[in-house]
Amino acid sequence: ALGTASLRHAARQAHPLLDFRLMRHPTFAVTVLAGSLSRLTIDAVPYLVPLMLQVGFGLTAFHAGMLMLAFALGNLGMKAFTTRILERFGFRATAVVNATLGVLFVLLAGAMVPATPAAVLLLVLLGCGVTRSMQYTLLATLGYADIGDPEKGAASTLLSVNQQACIGLAVAFGALMLRLAAALRGGQPTDGAFVPADFHYAFMIVAVPLALSIPRYLRMDRAAGAALRAAS
């Protein structure tokens, strides 16, 4: 009820704190709606993976951190290629392919077991980092594709609030799915005694929001973000 009242109030203001009228722009709407689904998955992974490595696999914090370096390197290293990829393939194709790969790598991360070779762990985590970085950059850029200068301030505010809310929701979502997986096997994870199978199911469920975003990306105009590509 409070949310509905807030939306109605904002619609009557010339300069609301959160201007939802920006949703009339197709690319902005995709960034907020499909982007929120994407972030539920890609922001839950950095929470679940270290927990799985330490609690599920029994690794020390040091060894888990060393493995997570692959995730960080993927995140950072991909930044050097995102602009060229977007210029070459466009936003629609990149969003669809990257989201599909993202789902695959999240499922692979969930399929890992304590006996998985370190090289495989590193490759999967690298892939998770690469796809997360690409999706973040794509969404951050696409959100402004159809936004004129007078609306950029309002767009920046709404996108920032959306992103921060999604980060918190993603961590909560990942934690809830992990506890749900433990409860379904009859466990009592009050002491943090999760088993690898709990993480397998948690990752499978966590991958769903990103998978659900793919049809929305497919409905994007093939020319979406063309002005940004031309400007670059």
Buried (B, 14 or more C-beta within 10 A) or exposed (E): EEEEEBEEEBEEEEEBEEBBEBBEBBBBBBBBBBBBBBBBBBBBBBBBBBBBBBBBBEBEEEBBBBBBEBBBBBBEEBEEBBEEBBEEBBBBBBBBBBBBBBBBBBBBBBBBEEEBEEEEBBBBBBBBBBBBBBBBBBBBBBBBBBBEEEBEEBBEBBBEEBBEEBBEBBBEBBBBBBBEBBEEEEBEBEEEEBBBBBBBBBBBBBBBBBBBBBEBBEEBEEEBBEEBBEEE
